[in-house]
Amino acid sequence: MNPTQYKAYYEEKILTLLLEKYENSRAAVGESGRRPQFRLLKCPLAADYTDELDVEKREGIHAAAQALERQGMISIIWERHGTGRMERILLAADAELLYQRMGRTMPLARVEEYRAALVPLLDVQTPWVQRFCTEAGNILAEKKLPAFLPKEKALREHLIRAILALPHADEDIIPKRVFSQRVFGDSKYFELAIEAALLVLLRRFTEEPYESDAEYLDMAGIGGHQGKVWVAGEMLFALHGRTYALADFSGGMGLTYESIAAMNIEKLPHSILTVENLTNAEALARSTGEKRLLIYTAGFPNRTAQAFLAKIADARTSSVIQHWGDLDYGGIRIFEYLHVQFFSDLKPYRMDAETFRSYLPFAQELNAAQRKRLTGLLEREDFAAWHGLIHLMLDVGKWVEQEVMLWEG
């Protein structure tokens, strides 16, 4: 670079450093504090300033600083004893002038900008959106910016537009690219620009511990492909004017959201069992034991499974309903989700302390993250029914996978 280019380059660097200092200061949120400043030997410019093999860098920094001082933007504190070197640079101009010079919006103005952008979400009844708005509002009330939202205004606005366009809980999922085309007029824009930001919010504010990005997006109503729910056993249902017996489909069947919406459930068996893992559900379907309706939840139930569970809840009169899942944090959370959302009289099946002890030889070690999650449930009264089992799991440091309890007839 020539001297003019060095000067322009270091002017930008100096002002950027001062702007960063200001944004991390109390003054940025309306409180009093000292002027933003930095020491030359303790800042990112130190390497260039002390480079004895290329003195043009130090000369460029001097030229830039002296030009900014003449413009009233900064003040320079020189080292004593006539060394000819700068010790510190301080912001001299008003912060507003610095932001104008850098083409940026001041923090307090951005707080109001963020707050205004969130207003359309305040009427959304989706629980995770409500938790998101509450936490964002609390942070903004402290005159700080939520780190879980994009800094770029356009991306932030597009993220909020996407949230507002998500299907309601009782609606089918929308294929990802159809959603993107519908909301942004570009079938790939959501995936390329918005999906990652939405997943940050879903992982932070969704209480259910989904395992994959696809599961989080499905919960929000966006899917890569159409979901199905596997069912087997006993049930009479009518579809498009014809009555079917589920028992005639010996290997069970996969129901789409459209089929579930159109079907009428005519008769349910005395017993209904929801099952977390497919291996166990299929083993039960092959058995010749109790006649029951089996519903595979695939971990946390997707939108299609939720629609079917809601239909069962509406049609059910006297059927006994139970859930069978892993004896771990996820299994407990899935049970309670079904219990709260669909079946207030749901009972656990083979999910007690006695069963846990029986399968200890096949149990797996709890890792630190699993321990932390289980310990967190001990602090919640809505999981009080599970506290005994949780204490046992923590005491022995183990959890039991459902597959080791395969049905033997």
C-alpha positions as CSV (number, residue, x, y, z in Angstrom):
1,M,0.0,0.0,0.0
2,N,1.1,3.6,-0.6
3,P,1.0,6.2,2.2
4,T,-2.5,7.4,1.2
5,Q,-3.8,3.9,1.3
6,Y,-2.2,3.2,4.7
7,K,-3.7,6.4,6.1
8,A,-7.2,5.5,5.0
9,Y,-6.8,1.9,6.2
10,Y,-5.7,2.9,9.7
11,E,-8.4,5.6,10.0
12,E,-11.0,2.9,9.6
13,K,-9.2,0.6,12.1
14,I,-8.8,3.3,14.7
15,L,-12.5,4.3,14.5
16,T,-13.6,0.7,14.6
17,L,-11.7,0.1,17.7
18,L,-13.2,3.1,19.4
19,L,-16.7,2.1,18.3
20,E,-16.2,-1.4,19.8
21,K,-15.0,0.2,23.0
22,Y,-18.0,2.4,23.1
23,E,-20.4,-0.5,22.5
24,N,-18.9,-2.4,25.4
25,S,-19.1,0.6,27.7
26,R,-21.8,1.8,30.1
27,A,-22.2,4.9,28.0
28,A,-23.7,2.8,25.2
29,V,-26.7,2.0,27.4
30,G,-27.3,5.5,28.6
31,E,-25.1,5.5,31.7
32,S,-22.1,7.6,32.6
33,G,-18.6,6.4,32.1
34,R,-15.2,7.3,30.8
35,R,-14.5,8.1,27.2
36,P,-13.8,5.1,24.9
37,Q,-10.0,4.7,24.5
38,F,-7.3,2.2,23.9
39,R,-3.5,1.8,24.4
40,L,-1.5,1.3,21.2
41,L,0.6,-1.5,22.7
42,K,-2.5,-3.4,24.0
43,C,-4.7,-3.3,21.0
44,P,-5.0,-5.2,17.6
45,L,-2.8,-2.5,16.0
46,A,0.2,-3.3,18.3
47,A,1.9,-5.7,15.9
48,D,1.8,-3.1,13.1
49,Y,2.8,-0.3,15.4
50,T,5.9,-2.1,16.6
51,D,7.0,-3.6,13.3
52,E,10.6,-2.4,12.9
53,L,10.9,-4.2,9.5
54,D,8.1,-2.1,8.0
55,V,8.1,1.4,9.6
56,E,5.5,2.5,7.0
57,K,2.9,0.9,9.1
58,R,3.7,3.0,12.1
59,E,3.9,6.1,9.9
60,G,0.5,5.2,8.4
61,I,-1.0,4.9,11.9
62,H,0.5,8.2,12.9
63,A,-0.8,9.9,9.8
64,A,-4.3,8.4,10.3
65,A,-4.4,9.4,14.0
66,Q,-3.2,13.0,13.4
67,A,-5.7,13.4,10.6
68,L,-8.6,12.2,12.8
69,E,-7.4,14.5,15.6
70,R,-7.5,17.5,13.3
71,Q,-11.0,16.5,12.4
72,G,-12.0,16.5,16.1
73,M,-12.7,12.8,16.1
74,I,-10.0,11.7,18.5
75,S,-7.4,12.9,21.0
76,I,-3.9,11.5,21.1
77,I,-1.8,11.0,24.2
78,W,1.9,10.8,23.3
79,E,4.5,8.9,25.3
80,R,6.6,11.1,27.6
81,H,10.3,11.9,27.1
82,G,9.9,12.7,23.4
83,T,9.9,9.1,22.0
84,G,7.7,10.2,19.2
85,R,5.3,7.3,19.8
86,M,1.6,7.4,20.8
87,E,0.5,5.9,24.1
88,R,-3.3,6.1,23.9
89,I,-6.0,7.2,21.6
90,L,-9.3,8.6,23.0
91,L,-12.6,9.4,21.3
92,A,-13.1,13.1,21.3
93,A,-16.2,13.5,19.1
94,D,-19.7,12.7,20.3
95,A,-20.6,9.0,19.9
96,E,-23.4,10.0,17.5
97,L,-20.9,11.6,15.1
98,L,-18.7,8.4,15.3
99,Y,-21.7,6.3,14.3
100,Q,-22.6,8.6,11.5
101,R,-19.0,8.4,10.2
102,M,-19.1,4.6,10.4
103,G,-22.5,4.3,8.9
104,R,-23.8,2.4,11.9
105,T,-26.9,2.7,14.2
106,M,-26.3,3.7,17.9
107,P,-27.0,1.0,20.5
108,L,-29.9,2.7,22.2
109,A,-31.5,3.3,18.8
110,R,-30.9,-0.4,18.0
111,V,-32.6,-1.4,21.2
112,E,-35.8,0.4,20.1
113,E,-35.3,-1.1,16.6
114,Y,-35.2,-4.6,18.0
115,R,-38.1,-4.0,20.3
116,A,-40.3,-2.6,17.5
117,A,-39.4,-5.6,15.3
118,L,-40.6,-8.0,18.0
119,V,-44.0,-6.4,18.4
120,P,-45.8,-8.6,15.8
121,L,-44.7,-11.7,17.7
122,L,-46.3,-10.7,21.0
123,D,-49.7,-12.0,19.9
124,V,-48.4,-15.4,18.8
125,Q,-49.6,-18.1,21.2
126,T,-47.0,-20.7,20.4
127,P,-45.2,-21.5,23.7
128,W,-41.6,-21.4,22.4
129,V,-42.3,-18.0,20.7
130,Q,-43.8,-16.7,23.9
131,R,-40.6,-17.8,25.8
132,F,-38.5,-16.2,23.1
133,C,-40.3,-12.9,23.3
134,T,-40.2,-12.8,27.1
135,E,-36.4,-13.4,27.3
136,A,-35.7,-11.0,24.4
137,G,-37.9,-8.3,26.1
138,N,-36.0,-8.8,29.4
139,I,-32.7,-8.3,27.7
140,L,-33.8,-5.2,25.8
141,A,-35.2,-3.8,29.1
142,E,-31.6,-3.8,30.3
143,K,-30.7,-1.8,27.2
144,K,-28.8,-4.8,25.8
145,L,-29.2,-6.6,22.5
146,P,-30.2,-10.3,22.4
147,A,-27.2,-12.3,21.2
148,F,-29.5,-15.1,19.8
149,L,-30.9,-12.8,17.1
150,P,-29.1,-11.9,13.9
151,K,-27.2,-8.6,14.0
152,E,-28.1,-7.8,10.4
153,K,-31.4,-5.9,10.3
154,A,-32.6,-7.6,7.1
155,L,-32.0,-11.1,8.4
156,R,-33.6,-10.3,11.6
157,E,-36.7,-9.0,9.9
158,H,-36.8,-12.0,7.6
159,L,-36.5,-14.4,10.6
160,I,-39.5,-12.7,12.2
161,R,-41.4,-12.9,9.0
162,A,-40.7,-16.7,8.9
163,I,-41.9,-17.2,12.5
164,L,-45.1,-15.4,11.7
165,A,-45.7,-17.6,8.7
166,L,-45.2,-20.9,10.5
167,P,-48.2,-23.2,10.5
168,H,-50.3,-23.5,13.6
169,A,-50.0,-26.5,15.9
170,D,-53.1,-28.1,14.4
171,E,-52.0,-27.7,10.8
172,D,-49.9,-30.0,8.6
173,I,-46.2,-29.3,8.0
174,I,-45.2,-27.3,5.0
175,P,-42.3,-28.6,2.8
176,K,-39.2,-26.5,3.4
177,R,-38.9,-25.2,-0.2
178,V,-42.7,-24.6,-0.5
179,F,-42.5,-22.5,2.7
180,S,-39.5,-20.6,1.4
181,Q,-41.2,-19.8,-2.0
182,R,-44.4,-18.8,-0.2
183,V,-42.8,-16.5,2.3
184,F,-39.8,-15.1,0.4
185,G,-40.5,-15.8,-3.2
186,D,-37.4,-17.9,-3.5
187,S,-37.5,-21.7,-2.9
188,K,-34.0,-21.8,-1.5
189,Y,-33.7,-18.6,0.5
190,F,-35.0,-20.0,3.8
191,E,-32.6,-22.9,3.8
192,L,-29.6,-20.7,2.8
193,A,-30.3,-17.6,5.0
194,I,-32.9,-18.1,7.7
195,E,-32.9,-21.8,8.8
196,A,-29.8,-21.6,10.9
197,A,-31.1,-18.5,12.8
198,L,-34.5,-20.2,13.4
199,L,-32.8,-23.3,14.7
200,V,-30.9,-21.2,17.2
201,L,-34.2,-20.0,18.6
202,L,-35.8,-23.5,18.5
203,R,-33.0,-25.1,20.4
204,R,-33.0,-22.4,23.0
205,F,-36.7,-21.9,23.6
206,T,-38.3,-25.3,22.8
207,E,-38.6,-27.3,26.0
208,E,-38.8,-30.7,24.3
209,P,-35.3,-32.2,23.8
210,Y,-35.4,-33.0,20.1
211,E,-32.3,-34.6,18.8
212,S,-31.9,-33.4,15.2
213,D,-32.4,-30.2,13.2
214,A,-35.1,-32.0,11.2
215,E,-37.1,-32.8,14.4
216,Y,-36.9,-29.2,15.5
217,L,-38.1,-27.9,12.2
218,D,-40.9,-30.4,12.1
219,M,-42.0,-29.2,15.5
220,A,-42.1,-25.7,14.1
221,G,-44.1,-26.9,11.0
222,I,-41.4,-27.1,8.3
223,G,-40.5,-30.4,6.8
224,G,-38.2,-31.9,4.2
225,H,-40.7,-34.5,3.4
226,Q,-44.2,-35.6,4.4
227,G,-44.3,-37.2,7.9
228,K,-46.2,-40.4,8.7
229,V,-47.3,-42.1,11.8
230,W,-47.0,-45.9,12.1
231,V,-49.9,-47.7,13.8
232,A,-50.8,-51.4,14.3
233,G,-53.2,-53.6,16.1
234,E,-56.9,-53.0,16.8
235,M,-59.0,-50.1,15.5
236,L,-61.9,-49.6,13.2
237,F,-61.9,-46.5,11.1
238,A,-63.8,-45.0,8.2
239,L,-62.1,-43.3,5.3
240,H,-63.8,-41.8,2.3
241,G,-67.0,-43.8,3.0
242,R,-65.4,-47.2,3.6
243,T,-64.7,-48.9,7.0
244,Y,-61.4,-50.5,7.6
245,A,-60.1,-52.8,10.3
246,L,-56.5,-52.0,11.2
247,A,-56.0,-55.6,12.3
248,D,-56.2,-56.6,8.6
249,F,-52.9,-54.8,8.0
250,S,-50.8,-57.4,9.9
251,G,-47.6,-55.4,9.7
252,G,-49.2,-52.1,10.7
253,M,-49.6,-49.1,8.4
254,G,-48.2,-45.6,7.9
255,L,-50.8,-42.8,8.0
256,T,-50.3,-39.4,6.4
257,Y,-51.6,-36.2,7.8
258,E,-54.3,-36.0,5.0
259,S,-55.6,-39.5,5.8
260,I,-55.8,-38.7,9.5
261,A,-57.7,-35.5,8.9
262,A,-60.2,-37.3,6.7
263,M,-60.7,-40.5,8.8
264,N,-63.4,-41.2,11.4
265,I,-62.4,-43.5,14.3
266,E,-65.4,-45.8,14.8
267,K,-64.1,-48.2,17.5
268,L,-61.0,-48.4,19.8
269,P,-59.8,-51.4,21.7
270,H,-59.8,-51.6,25.5
271,S,-56.0,-50.9,25.5
272,I,-53.8,-48.4,23.7
273,L,-50.1,-48.2,23.9
274,T,-47.8,-45.5,22.6
275,V,-44.2,-46.7,22.0
276,E,-41.1,-44.5,21.7
277,N,-39.0,-46.9,19.6
278,L,-39.9,-48.7,16.4
279,T,-38.1,-52.0,17.2
280,N,-40.3,-52.5,20.3
281,A,-43.5,-51.4,18.5
282,E,-42.9,-53.9,15.7
283,A,-42.1,-56.7,18.2
284,L,-45.4,-56.0,20.0
285,A,-47.3,-56.0,16.7
286,R,-45.9,-59.5,15.8
287,S,-46.9,-60.9,19.2
288,T,-50.2,-62.8,19.7
289,G,-50.8,-61.4,23.1
290,E,-53.2,-58.6,24.2
291,K,-55.3,-57.0,21.6
292,R,-54.5,-53.3,21.6
293,L,-53.8,-50.3,19.4
294,L,-50.1,-49.6,19.0
295,I,-48.9,-46.1,18.1
296,Y,-45.2,-45.5,17.3
297,T,-44.3,-41.9,18.4
298,A,-40.7,-41.9,16.9
299,G,-39.4,-40.2,19.9
300,F,-41.2,-36.9,20.3
301,P,-44.2,-37.2,18.0
302,N,-44.0,-35.2,14.8
303,R,-46.9,-33.1,13.4
304,T,-48.6,-36.1,11.8
305,A,-48.3,-38.2,14.9
306,Q,-49.7,-35.3,17.0
307,A,-52.7,-35.1,14.7
308,F,-53.4,-38.8,15.1
309,L,-53.0,-38.6,18.9
310,A,-55.4,-35.7,19.1
311,K,-57.9,-37.7,17.1
312,I,-57.5,-40.7,19.4
313,A,-58.0,-38.4,22.4
314,D,-61.2,-37.1,21.0
315,A,-62.6,-40.5,20.1
316,R,-61.5,-42.3,23.3
317,T,-64.1,-43.1,25.9
318,S,-63.0,-46.0,28.2
319,S,-59.7,-47.3,26.7
320,V,-56.8,-47.6,29.0
321,I,-53.8,-45.8,27.6
322,Q,-50.1,-46.3,28.4
323,H,-46.8,-45.2,27.1
324,W,-43.6,-47.2,26.9
325,G,-40.2,-45.4,26.4
326,D,-36.6,-45.3,27.3
327,L,-35.8,-45.0,31.0
328,D,-33.9,-41.8,30.6
329,Y,-34.4,-38.0,30.4
330,G,-35.8,-38.2,26.9
331,G,-38.2,-41.0,27.7
332,I,-39.5,-39.1,30.8
333,R,-40.0,-35.9,28.8
334,I,-41.8,-37.7,26.0
335,F,-44.2,-39.3,28.5
336,E,-45.0,-36.0,30.1
337,Y,-45.5,-34.3,26.8
338,L,-48.1,-36.9,25.9
339,H,-49.6,-36.7,29.3
340,V,-50.0,-32.9,29.3
341,Q,-50.9,-32.5,25.6
342,F,-53.2,-35.4,24.9
343,F,-54.0,-37.9,27.7
344,S,-54.4,-36.7,31.3
345,D,-54.8,-40.3,32.5
346,L,-51.8,-41.6,30.7
347,K,-49.9,-44.4,32.6
348,P,-46.3,-45.5,32.2
349,Y,-45.7,-49.0,30.9
350,R,-42.5,-50.7,32.1
351,M,-41.1,-47.3,33.1
352,D,-40.7,-47.8,36.9
353,A,-37.9,-48.4,39.4
354,E,-38.5,-52.1,39.5
355,T,-38.1,-52.4,35.7
356,F,-35.0,-50.2,35.8
357,R,-33.3,-52.5,38.4
358,S,-34.2,-55.6,36.4
359,Y,-32.3,-54.3,33.3
360,L,-29.3,-52.8,35.1
361,P,-27.0,-55.4,33.6
362,F,-27.8,-53.9,30.2
363,A,-27.9,-50.3,31.3
364,Q,-25.6,-47.6,29.8
365,E,-23.6,-45.0,31.6
366,L,-25.0,-41.5,32.2
367,N,-22.8,-38.8,30.8
368,A,-22.4,-35.3,32.3
369,A,-25.1,-33.7,30.0
370,Q,-27.6,-36.5,30.9
371,R,-26.9,-36.0,34.6
372,K,-27.4,-32.3,34.3
373,R,-30.8,-32.7,32.5
374,L,-32.1,-35.3,35.0
375,T,-31.0,-33.2,38.0
376,G,-32.9,-30.3,36.4
377,L,-36.1,-32.3,36.5
378,L,-35.7,-32.8,40.2
379,E,-36.3,-29.1,40.6
380,R,-39.6,-29.2,38.8
381,E,-42.8,-30.1,40.6
382,D,-44.5,-31.2,37.4
383,F,-42.1,-34.1,37.2
384,A,-42.6,-35.1,40.9
385,A,-44.0,-38.5,39.9
386,W,-40.6,-39.3,38.4
387,H,-38.3,-38.1,41.1
388,G,-37.9,-41.5,42.7
389,L,-36.8,-43.1,39.5
390,I,-34.6,-40.1,38.7
391,H,-32.8,-40.3,42.0
392,L,-32.2,-44.0,41.4
393,M,-30.8,-43.4,37.9
394,L,-28.5,-40.7,39.3
395,D,-27.4,-42.9,42.2
396,V,-26.3,-45.8,40.0
397,G,-25.2,-43.5,37.1
398,K,-27.2,-45.5,34.5
399,W,-30.0,-45.3,32.0
400,V,-31.9,-48.1,30.2
401,E,-32.7,-48.2,26.5
402,Q,-36.1,-49.5,25.6
403,E,-34.8,-52.0,23.1
404,V,-33.2,-54.1,25.8
405,M,-36.7,-54.8,27.1
406,L,-37.9,-56.4,23.8
407,W,-41.3,-58.1,24.1
408,E,-41.0,-61.9,24.5
409,G,-44.7,-62.8,24.4
